[in-house]
Amino acid sequence: MAESNCGDCAFRAKYDKNPKSLLGRLWRWHANWCPGWKAYMSSLPETERTKLAEHYGMNKFMNA
């Protein structure tokens, strides 16, 4: 399987720049069910995963 690009995703950058933009909202919706994002989050150390989960409001990754 190819390595994940979730760490430097262009859509994620759009969300970070303007969460209310169309592409930003599309990324946020997509990240809720994306298997690549789930694998990326699971691969992170607990402290970094928790930090990202808090930043993006993704409670399901808080104690994963």
CORNOR-V752456 format. One record per backbone hydrogen bond with DSSP energy under -0.5 kcal/mol. NH is the residue of the N-H (numbers start at 1). CO is the residue of the C=O. E is the energy in kcal/mol with one decimal. If there is no record, write none. Layout:
# CORNOR-V752456
{{NH & CO & E} {NH & CO & E}}
This chain:
# CORNOR-V752456
{{8 & 5 & -1.3} {9 & 6 & -1.0} {13 & 9 & -1.9} {14 & 10 & -1.8} {15 & 11 & -2.0} {16 & 12 & -2.5} {17 & 13 & -2.2} {18 & 14 & -2.7} {21 & 18 & -2.1} {25 & 21 & -2.8} {26 & 22 & -2.2} {27 & 23 & -2.3} {28 & 24 & -2.1} {29 & 25 & -2.3} {30 & 26 & -2.6} {31 & 27 & -2.9} {32 & 28 & -0.8} {32 & 29 & -0.8} {33 & 30 & -1.3} {34 & 30 & -1.6} {38 & 34 & -2.0} {39 & 35 & -2.2} {40 & 36 & -2.4} {41 & 37 & -2.9} {42 & 38 & -2.2} {43 & 39 & -1.5} {44 & 40 & -0.7} {44 & 41 & -0.8} {49 & 45 & -2.8} {50 & 46 & -2.5} {51 & 47 & -2.0} {52 & 48 & -2.5} {53 & 49 & -2.6} {54 & 50 & -2.4} {55 & 51 & -2.2} {56 & 52 & -2.5} {57 & 53 & -0.7} {57 & 54 & -0.5} {58 & 53 & -2.4} {59 & 57 & -0.9} {61 & 58 & -1.8} {62 & 59 & -1.5} {63 & 59 & -0.5} {64 & 61 & -0.5}}
